[in-house]
């Protein structure tokens, strides 16, 4: 009887060791998956922010350059007018 109990204890020790290794491997795998997903989400957020920034620049930058270029053309016309 003692031999059977000893075998059973050894078998359970082996199974618990295998279970421990499996859980460690699974935890490591899930950790890398979480890191990968966080990187992907971060890249998507950065991409969306860049798109918004580009759209805002396209919308607002021409207005400021048109208003700044308009006086230059008027100044050039005024400067050439009295000189003639």
RAFENFEN-V152701 format. One record per residue. N is the residue number from 1. OMEGA is omega as a letter, one per 30 degrees, with the letter a starting at -180 (NA if undefined). Layout:
N;OMEGA, N;OMEGA
//
This chain:
1;a, 2;l, 3;l, 4;l, 5;l, 6;l, 7;a, 8;l, 9;l, 10;l, 11;l, 12;l, 13;l, 14;l, 15;l, 16;l, 17;l, 18;l, 19;l, 20;l, 21;a, 22;a, 23;l, 24;l, 25;l, 26;l, 27;l, 28;l, 29;l, 30;l, 31;l, 32;l, 33;l, 34;l, 35;a, 36;l, 37;l, 38;l, 39;l, 40;l, 41;l, 42;l, 43;l, 44;l, 45;l, 46;l, 47;l, 48;l, 49;l, 50;l, 51;l, 52;l, 53;l, 54;l, 55;l, 56;l, 57;l, 58;a, 59;a, 60;a, 61;l, 62;l, 63;a, 64;l, 65;l, 66;a, 67;l, 68;l, 69;a, 70;l, 71;l, 72;l, 73;l, 74;l, 75;a, 76;l, 77;l, 78;a, 79;a, 80;a, 81;a, 82;a, 83;a, 84;NA
//
